Amino acid sequence: MIKIEAVVRPERVNAVLESMAEAGCTGFTYANVSGRGTQEGVEVFTGRGSSTANRVSVPKVVITAVTDKANQKVVVDAIMKAAKTSGDGQIGDGKIFVLDLHSATRIRTGETENNAL
């Protein structure tokens, strides 16, 4: 099993979730977060041609899913395709992290590993 964490633009969340479902990864959790990476914040236009830089953080969404390791490439490719902005993409489109998951247990039934998914 693997755990996939994708940090994406808020406006791309629905497209990413639909793409993940089509790739066979239907279970997920997501949370609205703020953060900063290569993008280093955003420039905010304050009117009359002036602007200010918000270098603290930008809004993002973290989508977390657990799936069988055999599905890794299909799910990651689906996320990349749906999260990327037009053309070759842009700074701020996000990141995908894949982690090995050693155990999973469904609380209600006690099922473990892939049966718990």
NUNUGU-477560 format. One record per atom (N, C-alpha, C): x, y, z; residue in three letters; residue number from 1; atom name. Coordinates in Angstrom, 3 decimals. Each point is the difference from the previous one (the first is absolute). Layout:
% residues N
{rec {X; Y; Z}; "Ala"; NUM; "CA"},
...
***
This chain:
% residues 117
{rec {0.839; -1.179; 0.000}; "Met"; 1; "N"},
{rec {-0.839; 1.179; 0.000}; "Met"; 1; "CA"},
{rec {0.885; 1.244; 0.000}; "Met"; 1; "C"},
{rec {-0.541; 1.054; -0.575}; "Ile"; 2; "N"},
{rec {0.673; 1.284; -0.002}; "Ile"; 2; "CA"},
{rec {-0.970; 1.088; 0.413}; "Ile"; 2; "C"},
{rec {0.575; 1.078; 0.503}; "Lys"; 3; "N"},
{rec {-0.777; 1.190; 0.336}; "Lys"; 3; "CA"},
{rec {0.457; 1.093; -0.961}; "Lys"; 3; "C"},
{rec {-0.944; 0.625; -0.667}; "Ile"; 4; "N"},
{rec {0.295; 1.075; -0.927}; "Ile"; 4; "CA"},
{rec {-0.530; 1.292; 0.588}; "Ile"; 4; "C"},
{rec {0.865; 1.007; 0.082}; "Glu"; 5; "N"},
{rec {-0.401; 1.334; 0.434}; "Glu"; 5; "CA"},
{rec {0.269; 0.950; -1.151}; "Glu"; 5; "C"},
{rec {-1.036; 0.644; -0.481}; "Ala"; 6; "N"},
{rec {0.127; 0.947; -1.104}; "Ala"; 6; "CA"},
{rec {-0.379; 1.389; 0.496}; "Ala"; 6; "C"},
{rec {0.886; 0.952; -0.210}; "Val"; 7; "N"},
{rec {-0.255; 1.393; 0.346}; "Val"; 7; "CA"},
{rec {-0.317; 0.710; -1.313}; "Val"; 7; "C"},
{rec {-1.237; 0.489; -0.141}; "Val"; 8; "N"},
{rec {-0.447; 0.564; -1.280}; "Val"; 8; "CA"},
{rec {-0.681; 1.348; 0.197}; "Val"; 8; "C"},
{rec {-0.199; 0.697; -1.118}; "Arg"; 9; "N"},
{rec {-0.738; 1.262; 0.020}; "Arg"; 9; "CA"},
{rec {-1.460; -0.281; 0.374}; "Arg"; 9; "C"},
{rec {-0.626; 0.865; 0.792}; "Pro"; 10; "N"},
{rec {-1.398; -0.229; 0.402}; "Pro"; 10; "CA"},
{rec {-0.953; -0.145; -1.189}; "Pro"; 10; "C"},
{rec {0.228; 0.748; -1.065}; "Glu"; 11; "N"},
{rec {-0.908; -0.065; -1.152}; "Glu"; 11; "CA"},
{rec {0.149; -1.285; -0.807}; "Glu"; 11; "C"},
{rec {1.005; -0.838; 0.307}; "Arg"; 12; "N"},
{rec {0.210; -1.251; -0.729}; "Arg"; 12; "CA"},
{rec {-0.493; -1.224; 0.776}; "Arg"; 12; "C"},
{rec {-0.510; 0.196; 1.216}; "Val"; 13; "N"},
{rec {-0.370; -1.126; 0.868}; "Val"; 13; "CA"},
{rec {-1.023; -0.922; -0.649}; "Val"; 13; "C"},
{rec {-1.098; 0.531; -0.504}; "Asn"; 14; "N"},
{rec {-1.037; -0.862; -0.583}; "Asn"; 14; "CA"},
{rec {0.536; -0.803; -1.175}; "Asn"; 14; "C"},
{rec {0.789; 0.626; -0.855}; "Ala"; 15; "N"},
{rec {0.578; -0.711; -1.141}; "Ala"; 15; "CA"},
{rec {0.935; -1.111; 0.470}; "Ala"; 15; "C"},
{rec {0.787; 0.269; 1.026}; "Val"; 16; "N"},
{rec {0.921; -1.015; 0.525}; "Val"; 16; "CA"},
{rec {-0.771; -1.168; 0.606}; "Val"; 16; "C"},
{rec {-1.030; 0.273; 0.795}; "Leu"; 17; "N"},
{rec {-0.778; -1.067; 0.629}; "Leu"; 17; "CA"},
{rec {-0.704; -0.859; -1.044}; "Leu"; 17; "C"},
{rec {-0.543; 0.618; -1.044}; "Glu"; 18; "N"},
{rec {-0.638; -0.756; -1.084}; "Glu"; 18; "CA"},
{rec {1.016; -0.872; -0.712}; "Glu"; 18; "C"},
{rec {1.161; 0.541; -0.259}; "Ser"; 19; "N"},
{rec {1.055; -0.743; -0.680}; "Ser"; 19; "CA"},
{rec {0.494; -1.167; 0.855}; "Ser"; 19; "C"},
{rec {0.122; 0.212; 1.301}; "Met"; 20; "N"},
{rec {0.400; -1.085; 0.902}; "Met"; 20; "CA"},
{rec {-1.034; -1.118; -0.003}; "Met"; 20; "C"},
{rec {-1.282; 0.355; 0.029}; "Ala"; 21; "N"},
{rec {-1.060; -1.000; -0.017}; "Ala"; 21; "CA"},
{rec {0.048; -0.818; -1.278}; "Ala"; 21; "C"},
{rec {0.220; 0.667; -1.139}; "Glu"; 22; "N"},
{rec {0.106; -0.706; -1.273}; "Glu"; 22; "CA"},
{rec {1.200; -0.943; -0.016}; "Glu"; 22; "C"},
{rec {1.034; 0.324; 0.771}; "Ala"; 23; "N"},
{rec {1.197; -0.834; 0.088}; "Ala"; 23; "CA"},
{rec {-0.164; -1.128; 1.017}; "Ala"; 23; "C"},
{rec {-1.163; -0.079; 0.642}; "Gly"; 24; "N"},
{rec {-0.267; -1.070; 0.944}; "Gly"; 24; "CA"},
{rec {0.305; 0.326; 1.444}; "Gly"; 24; "C"},
{rec {0.262; 1.246; 0.306}; "Cys"; 25; "N"},
{rec {0.302; 0.432; 1.368}; "Cys"; 25; "CA"},
{rec {-1.159; 0.873; 0.481}; "Cys"; 25; "C"},
{rec {-0.983; -0.613; 0.642}; "Thr"; 26; "N"},
{rec {-1.231; 0.716; 0.340}; "Thr"; 26; "CA"},
{rec {-0.017; 0.542; 1.424}; "Thr"; 26; "C"},
{rec {0.810; -0.550; 0.886}; "Gly"; 27; "N"},
{rec {0.028; 0.472; 1.381}; "Gly"; 27; "CA"},
{rec {1.021; 1.106; 0.169}; "Gly"; 27; "C"},
{rec {-0.364; 1.044; 0.706}; "Phe"; 28; "N"},
{rec {0.912; 1.122; 0.172}; "Phe"; 28; "CA"},
{rec {-0.426; 0.840; 1.191}; "Phe"; 28; "C"},
{rec {0.903; 0.848; 0.431}; "Thr"; 29; "N"},
{rec {-0.261; 1.047; 0.979}; "Thr"; 29; "CA"},
{rec {0.652; 1.246; -0.547}; "Thr"; 29; "C"},
{rec {-0.619; 1.160; 0.203}; "Tyr"; 30; "N"},
{rec {0.686; 1.222; -0.400}; "Tyr"; 30; "CA"},
{rec {-0.210; 1.094; 1.024}; "Tyr"; 30; "C"},
{rec {0.948; 0.941; 0.000}; "Ala"; 31; "N"},
{rec {-0.045; 1.108; 0.951}; "Ala"; 31; "CA"},
{rec {0.532; 1.257; -0.667}; "Ala"; 31; "C"},
{rec {-0.618; 1.115; 0.314}; "Asn"; 32; "N"},
{rec {0.487; 1.287; -0.465}; "Asn"; 32; "CA"},
{rec {1.178; 0.399; 0.880}; "Asn"; 32; "C"},
{rec {1.100; 0.373; -0.635}; "Val"; 33; "N"},
{rec {1.208; 0.373; 0.723}; "Val"; 33; "CA"},
{rec {0.604; 1.256; -0.625}; "Val"; 33; "C"},
{rec {0.988; 0.549; 0.645}; "Ser"; 34; "N"},
{rec {0.786; 1.097; -0.556}; "Ser"; 34; "CA"},
{rec {1.451; -0.417; 0.060}; "Ser"; 34; "C"},
{rec {0.759; 0.423; -0.999}; "Gly"; 35; "N"},
{rec {1.405; -0.357; 0.007}; "Gly"; 35; "CA"},
{rec {0.756; 0.753; -1.071}; "Gly"; 35; "C"},
{rec {1.262; -0.346; -0.117}; "Arg"; 36; "N"},
{rec {0.837; 0.677; -0.968}; "Arg"; 36; "CA"},
{rec {1.104; -0.935; -0.444}; "Arg"; 36; "C"},
{rec {0.262; -0.013; -1.295}; "Gly"; 37; "N"},
{rec {1.092; -0.787; -0.556}; "Gly"; 37; "CA"},
{rec {0.769; 0.868; -0.969}; "Gly"; 37; "C"},
{rec {0.267; -0.526; -1.182}; "Thr"; 38; "N"},
{rec {0.728; 0.730; -1.020}; "Thr"; 38; "CA"},
{rec {-0.704; 1.286; -0.381}; "Thr"; 38; "C"},
{rec {-1.314; -0.014; 0.080}; "Gln"; 39; "N"},
{rec {-0.811; 1.154; -0.394}; "Gln"; 39; "CA"},
{rec {0.291; 1.226; 0.867}; "Gln"; 39; "C"},
{rec {0.380; -0.208; 1.245}; "Glu"; 40; "N"},
{rec {0.348; 1.054; 0.954}; "Glu"; 40; "CA"},
{rec {-1.065; 1.071; 0.168}; "Glu"; 40; "C"},
{rec {-1.226; -0.378; 0.125}; "Gly"; 41; "N"},
{rec {-1.077; 0.951; 0.236}; "Gly"; 41; "CA"},
{rec {-0.584; 0.544; -1.283}; "Gly"; 41; "C"},
{rec {-0.843; 1.008; 0.127}; "Val"; 42; "N"},
{rec {-0.686; 0.576; -1.153}; "Val"; 42; "CA"},
{rec {0.121; 1.520; 0.035}; "Val"; 42; "C"},
{rec {-0.145; 0.616; -1.156}; "Glu"; 43; "N"},
{rec {-0.017; 1.454; -0.090}; "Glu"; 43; "CA"},
{rec {-1.452; 0.441; -0.006}; "Glu"; 43; "C"},
{rec {-0.346; 0.933; 0.861}; "Val"; 44; "N"},
{rec {-1.362; 0.485; 0.135}; "Val"; 44; "CA"},
{rec {-0.069; 1.423; -0.530}; "Val"; 44; "C"},
{rec {-0.900; 0.238; -0.962}; "Phe"; 45; "N"},
{rec {-0.168; 1.346; -0.547}; "Phe"; 45; "CA"},
{rec {-0.960; 0.777; 0.899}; "Phe"; 45; "C"},
{rec {0.455; 1.159; 0.466}; "Thr"; 46; "N"},
{rec {-0.776; 0.782; 0.962}; "Thr"; 46; "CA"},
{rec {-0.734; 1.165; -0.639}; "Thr"; 46; "C"},
{rec {0.091; 0.163; -1.313}; "Gly"; 47; "N"},
{rec {-0.711; 1.071; -0.685}; "Gly"; 47; "CA"},
{rec {0.927; 1.096; -0.480}; "Gly"; 47; "C"},
{rec {-0.453; 0.703; -1.008}; "Arg"; 48; "N"},
{rec {0.754; 1.120; -0.574}; "Arg"; 48; "CA"},
{rec {1.415; -0.384; -0.403}; "Arg"; 48; "C"},
{rec {0.163; -1.202; -0.484}; "Gly"; 49; "N"},
{rec {1.293; -0.422; -0.508}; "Gly"; 49; "CA"},
{rec {1.011; -0.430; 1.026}; "Gly"; 49; "C"},
{rec {-0.347; 0.033; 1.267}; "Ser"; 50; "N"},
{rec {0.953; -0.425; 1.025}; "Ser"; 50; "CA"},
{rec {-0.296; -1.430; 0.426}; "Ser"; 50; "C"},
{rec {1.004; -0.643; 0.528}; "Ser"; 51; "N"},
{rec {-0.177; -1.375; 0.465}; "Ser"; 51; "CA"},
{rec {0.881; -0.239; 1.210}; "Ser"; 51; "C"},
{rec {-0.292; -1.058; 0.702}; "Thr"; 52; "N"},
{rec {0.797; -0.408; 1.142}; "Thr"; 52; "CA"},
{rec {0.185; -1.509; -0.079}; "Thr"; 52; "C"},
{rec {1.062; -0.511; 0.532}; "Ala"; 53; "N"},
{rec {0.262; -1.442; -0.046}; "Ala"; 53; "CA"},
{rec {-0.367; -0.625; 1.338}; "Ala"; 53; "C"},
{rec {-0.791; -1.056; -0.039}; "Asn"; 54; "N"},
{rec {-0.309; -0.804; 1.177}; "Asn"; 54; "CA"},
{rec {0.950; -1.184; -0.041}; "Asn"; 54; "C"},
{rec {1.108; 0.088; 0.675}; "Arg"; 55; "N"},
{rec {1.028; -1.038; -0.046}; "Arg"; 55; "CA"},
{rec {-0.168; -1.033; 1.112}; "Arg"; 55; "C"},
{rec {-1.086; 0.078; 0.720}; "Val"; 56; "N"},
{rec {-0.187; -0.907; 1.128}; "Val"; 56; "CA"},
{rec {-0.517; -1.357; -0.472}; "Val"; 56; "C"},
{rec {-1.136; -0.040; -0.626}; "Ser"; 57; "N"},
{rec {-0.561; -1.279; -0.421}; "Ser"; 57; "CA"},
{rec {-1.091; 0.219; -1.039}; "Ser"; 57; "C"},
{rec {-0.369; -1.088; -0.653}; "Val"; 58; "N"},
{rec {-1.090; 0.026; -0.967}; "Val"; 58; "CA"},
{rec {-0.955; -1.143; 0.334}; "Val"; 58; "C"},
{rec {-1.285; 0.154; -0.340}; "Pro"; 59; "N"},
{rec {-0.954; -1.078; 0.285}; "Pro"; 59; "CA"},
{rec {0.250; -1.196; -0.904}; "Pro"; 59; "C"},
{rec {-0.046; -1.183; 0.590}; "Lys"; 60; "N"},
{rec {0.152; -1.266; -0.712}; "Lys"; 60; "CA"},
{rec {-0.975; -0.999; 0.610}; "Lys"; 60; "C"},
{rec {-0.118; -1.158; -0.630}; "Val"; 61; "N"},
{rec {-0.787; -1.098; 0.542}; "Val"; 61; "CA"},
{rec {0.888; -1.237; 0.021}; "Val"; 61; "C"},
{rec {0.008; -0.714; 1.118}; "Val"; 62; "N"},
{rec {0.723; -1.264; 0.102}; "Val"; 62; "CA"},
{rec {-1.017; -1.122; -0.128}; "Val"; 62; "C"},
{rec {0.211; -0.857; -0.983}; "Ile"; 63; "N"},
{rec {-0.844; -1.179; -0.203}; "Ile"; 63; "CA"},
{rec {0.820; -1.215; 0.418}; "Ile"; 63; "C"},
{rec {-0.558; -0.808; 0.880}; "Thr"; 64; "N"},
{rec {0.673; -1.195; 0.491}; "Thr"; 64; "CA"},
{rec {-0.813; -1.219; -0.399}; "Thr"; 64; "C"},
{rec {0.684; -0.997; -0.553}; "Ala"; 65; "N"},
{rec {-0.666; -1.245; -0.403}; "Ala"; 65; "CA"},
{rec {0.929; -1.165; 0.286}; "Ala"; 65; "C"},
{rec {-0.588; -1.150; 0.246}; "Val"; 66; "N"},
{rec {0.751; -1.235; 0.194}; "Val"; 66; "CA"},
{rec {-0.477; -0.982; -1.051}; "Val"; 66; "C"},
{rec {0.956; -0.642; -0.662}; "Thr"; 67; "N"},
{rec {-0.352; -0.946; -1.058}; "Thr"; 67; "CA"},
{rec {1.040; -1.108; -0.048}; "Thr"; 67; "C"},
{rec {-0.279; -1.010; -0.783}; "Asp"; 68; "N"},
{rec {0.932; -1.103; -0.203}; "Asp"; 68; "CA"},
{rec {1.215; 0.512; -0.767}; "Asp"; 68; "C"},
{rec {1.171; -0.508; 0.323}; "Lys"; 69; "N"},
{rec {1.230; 0.452; -0.653}; "Lys"; 69; "CA"},
{rec {-0.059; -0.212; -1.516}; "Lys"; 69; "C"},
{rec {-0.726; -0.993; -0.458}; "Ala"; 70; "N"},
{rec {-0.117; -0.272; -1.438}; "Ala"; 70; "CA"},
{rec {-0.690; 1.150; -0.738}; "Ala"; 70; "C"},
{rec {-0.785; 0.809; 0.706}; "Asn"; 71; "N"},
{rec {-0.726; 1.119; -0.617}; "Asn"; 71; "CA"},
{rec {0.793; 1.309; 0.007}; "Asn"; 71; "C"},
{rec {1.202; -0.004; 0.550}; "Gln"; 72; "N"},
{rec {0.746; 1.241; 0.207}; "Gln"; 72; "CA"},
{rec {0.161; 0.816; -1.278}; "Gln"; 72; "C"},
{rec {0.524; -0.571; -1.062}; "Lys"; 73; "N"},
{rec {0.266; 0.771; -1.212}; "Lys"; 73; "CA"},
{rec {-1.282; 0.556; -0.600}; "Lys"; 73; "C"},
{rec {-1.061; -0.808; -0.039}; "Val"; 74; "N"},
{rec {-1.265; 0.438; -0.592}; "Val"; 74; "CA"},
{rec {-0.582; 1.169; 0.785}; "Val"; 74; "C"},
{rec {0.001; -0.090; 1.325}; "Val"; 75; "N"},
{rec {-0.577; 1.050; 0.839}; "Val"; 75; "CA"},
{rec {0.851; 1.265; -0.053}; "Val"; 75; "C"},
{rec {1.317; -0.120; 0.094}; "Val"; 76; "N"},
{rec {0.872; 1.174; -0.057}; "Val"; 76; "CA"},
{rec {-0.140; 0.698; -1.349}; "Val"; 76; "C"},
{rec {-0.019; -0.784; -1.090}; "Asp"; 77; "N"},
{rec {-0.183; 0.599; -1.331}; "Asp"; 77; "CA"},
{rec {-1.338; 0.719; -0.116}; "Asp"; 77; "C"},
{rec {-1.048; -0.578; 0.593}; "Ala"; 78; "N"},
{rec {-1.329; 0.622; -0.035}; "Ala"; 78; "CA"},
{rec {0.002; 1.327; 0.761}; "Ala"; 78; "C"},
{rec {0.653; 0.026; 1.146}; "Ile"; 79; "N"},
{rec {0.081; 1.239; 0.784}; "Ile"; 79; "CA"},
{rec {0.770; 1.054; -0.780}; "Ile"; 79; "C"},
{rec {1.139; -0.384; -0.572}; "Met"; 80; "N"},
{rec {0.817; 0.954; -0.751}; "Met"; 80; "CA"},
{rec {-0.777; 0.606; -1.161}; "Met"; 80; "C"},
{rec {-0.709; -0.839; -0.734}; "Lys"; 81; "N"},
{rec {-0.751; 0.478; -1.161}; "Lys"; 81; "CA"},
{rec {-1.092; 0.990; 0.422}; "Lys"; 81; "C"},
{rec {-0.702; -0.311; 1.092}; "Ala"; 82; "N"},
{rec {-1.120; 0.842; 0.437}; "Ala"; 82; "CA"},
{rec {0.452; 1.257; 0.731}; "Ala"; 82; "C"},
{rec {1.136; -0.053; 0.682}; "Ala"; 83; "N"},
{rec {0.443; 1.137; 0.810}; "Ala"; 83; "CA"},
{rec {0.780; 1.034; -0.806}; "Ala"; 83; "C"},
{rec {0.576; -0.428; -1.113}; "Lys"; 84; "N"},
{rec {0.835; 0.912; -0.788}; "Lys"; 84; "CA"},
{rec {-0.864; 1.029; -0.710}; "Lys"; 84; "C"},
{rec {0.421; 1.258; 0.081}; "Thr"; 85; "N"},
{rec {-0.701; 1.053; -0.726}; "Thr"; 85; "CA"},
{rec {0.337; -0.121; -1.479}; "Thr"; 85; "C"},
{rec {-0.625; 0.796; -0.821}; "Ser"; 86; "N"},
{rec {0.106; -0.130; -1.456}; "Ser"; 86; "CA"},
{rec {1.447; -0.021; -0.490}; "Ser"; 86; "C"},
{rec {0.209; -0.653; -1.137}; "Gly"; 87; "N"},
{rec {1.327; -0.064; -0.608}; "Gly"; 87; "CA"},
{rec {0.953; -0.852; 0.803}; "Gly"; 87; "C"},
{rec {1.168; 0.551; 0.263}; "Asp"; 88; "N"},
{rec {1.029; -0.717; 0.741}; "Asp"; 88; "CA"},
{rec {-0.137; 0.155; 1.502}; "Asp"; 88; "C"},
{rec {-1.061; 0.651; 0.452}; "Gly"; 89; "N"},
{rec {-0.197; 0.242; 1.417}; "Gly"; 89; "CA"},
{rec {0.678; 1.275; 0.448}; "Gly"; 89; "C"},
{rec {-0.176; 0.314; 1.282}; "Gln"; 90; "N"},
{rec {0.546; 1.226; 0.568}; "Gln"; 90; "CA"},
{rec {0.546; -0.279; 1.387}; "Gln"; 90; "C"},
{rec {0.899; 0.872; 0.450}; "Ile"; 91; "N"},
{rec {0.452; -0.083; 1.382}; "Ile"; 91; "CA"},
{rec {-1.234; 0.127; 0.885}; "Ile"; 91; "C"},
{rec {-0.105; -0.856; 1.009}; "Gly"; 92; "N"},
{rec {-1.143; 0.044; 0.899}; "Gly"; 92; "CA"},
{rec {-1.043; -1.062; -0.301}; "Gly"; 92; "C"},
{rec {0.226; -0.819; -1.052}; "Asp"; 93; "N"},
{rec {-0.962; -1.058; -0.318}; "Asp"; 93; "CA"},
{rec {-0.039; -1.074; 1.081}; "Asp"; 93; "C"},
{rec {1.076; -0.165; 0.750}; "Gly"; 94; "N"},
{rec {-0.040; -0.909; 1.136}; "Gly"; 94; "CA"},
{rec {1.106; -1.024; 0.022}; "Gly"; 94; "C"},
{rec {-0.133; -0.937; 0.927}; "Lys"; 95; "N"},
{rec {0.957; -1.083; 0.194}; "Lys"; 95; "CA"},
{rec {-0.771; -1.263; 0.343}; "Lys"; 95; "C"},
{rec {0.624; -1.150; -0.284}; "Ile"; 96; "N"},
{rec {-0.565; -1.298; 0.368}; "Ile"; 96; "CA"},
{rec {1.062; -0.751; 0.794}; "Ile"; 96; "C"},
{rec {-0.389; -0.501; 1.165}; "Phe"; 97; "N"},
{rec {0.892; -0.789; 0.841}; "Phe"; 97; "CA"},
{rec {-0.569; -1.407; 0.111}; "Phe"; 97; "C"},
{rec {0.858; -1.004; -0.156}; "Val"; 98; "N"},
{rec {-0.413; -1.398; 0.116}; "Val"; 98; "CA"},
{rec {0.803; -0.633; 1.127}; "Val"; 98; "C"},
{rec {-0.712; -0.590; 0.964}; "Leu"; 99; "N"},
{rec {0.644; -0.611; 1.153}; "Leu"; 99; "CA"},
{rec {-0.430; -1.460; 0.127}; "Leu"; 99; "C"},
{rec {0.933; -0.854; 0.409}; "Asp"; 100; "N"},
{rec {-0.372; -1.383; 0.292}; "Asp"; 100; "CA"},
{rec {-0.837; -0.024; 1.266}; "Asp"; 100; "C"},
{rec {-1.030; -0.815; -0.023}; "Leu"; 101; "N"},
{rec {-0.903; -0.122; 1.148}; "Leu"; 101; "CA"},
{rec {0.116; -1.424; 0.528}; "Leu"; 101; "C"},
{rec {0.320; -0.127; 1.268}; "His"; 102; "N"},
{rec {0.273; -1.317; 0.564}; "His"; 102; "CA"},
{rec {-1.233; -0.732; 0.496}; "His"; 102; "C"},
{rec {-1.044; 0.732; 0.350}; "Ser"; 103; "N"},
{rec {-1.172; -0.662; 0.556}; "Ser"; 103; "CA"},
{rec {-1.223; 0.902; -0.116}; "Ser"; 103; "C"},
{rec {-1.151; -0.638; -0.128}; "Ala"; 104; "N"},
{rec {-1.285; 0.707; 0.035}; "Ala"; 104; "CA"},
{rec {-1.019; -0.902; 0.669}; "Ala"; 104; "C"},
{rec {-0.862; 0.590; 0.818}; "Thr"; 105; "N"},
{rec {-1.041; -0.763; 0.691}; "Thr"; 105; "CA"},
{rec {-1.299; 0.777; -0.062}; "Thr"; 105; "C"},
{rec {-1.069; -0.683; -0.445}; "Arg"; 106; "N"},
{rec {-1.325; 0.617; 0.014}; "Arg"; 106; "CA"},
{rec {-0.539; -0.107; 1.421}; "Arg"; 106; "C"},
{rec {-0.336; 1.121; 0.603}; "Ile"; 107; "N"},
{rec {-0.428; 0.028; 1.404}; "Ile"; 107; "CA"},
{rec {-1.268; -0.815; 0.206}; "Ile"; 107; "C"},
{rec {-0.990; 0.163; -0.873}; "Arg"; 108; "N"},
{rec {-1.303; -0.646; 0.204}; "Arg"; 108; "CA"},
{rec {0.088; -1.527; 0.014}; "Arg"; 108; "C"},
{rec {0.777; -0.590; -0.940}; "Thr"; 109; "N"},
{rec {0.001; -1.456; -0.148}; "Thr"; 109; "CA"},
{rec {1.275; -0.683; 0.459}; "Thr"; 109; "C"},
{rec {1.061; 0.777; 0.155}; "Gly"; 110; "N"},
{rec {1.294; -0.589; 0.353}; "Gly"; 110; "CA"},
{rec {0.751; -0.557; -1.196}; "Gly"; 110; "C"},
{rec {-0.547; 0.159; -1.216}; "Glu"; 111; "N"},
{rec {0.678; -0.459; -1.201}; "Glu"; 111; "CA"},
{rec {1.348; 0.730; -0.113}; "Glu"; 111; "C"},
{rec {0.984; -0.688; -0.576}; "Thr"; 112; "N"},
{rec {1.317; 0.598; -0.107}; "Thr"; 112; "CA"},
{rec {0.505; -0.002; -1.432}; "Thr"; 112; "C"},
{rec {1.073; 0.743; -0.192}; "Glu"; 113; "N"},
{rec {0.717; 0.133; -1.271}; "Glu"; 113; "CA"},
{rec {-0.947; 0.410; -1.136}; "Glu"; 113; "C"},
{rec {0.121; -0.616; -1.186}; "Asn"; 114; "N"},
{rec {-0.841; 0.420; -1.141}; "Asn"; 114; "CA"},
{rec {-1.483; -0.183; 0.250}; "Asn"; 114; "C"},
{rec {-0.385; -0.950; 0.851}; "Asn"; 115; "N"},
{rec {-1.422; -0.176; 0.323}; "Asn"; 115; "CA"},
{rec {-0.556; 1.190; 0.771}; "Asn"; 115; "C"},
{rec {0.865; 0.763; 0.650}; "Ala"; 116; "N"},
{rec {-0.436; 1.158; 0.764}; "Ala"; 116; "CA"},
{rec {-0.247; 1.224; -0.883}; "Ala"; 116; "C"},
{rec {0.486; -0.060; -1.227}; "Leu"; 117; "N"},
{rec {-0.162; 1.146; -0.892}; "Leu"; 117; "CA"},
{rec {-1.402; 0.033; -0.527}; "Leu"; 117; "C"},
***
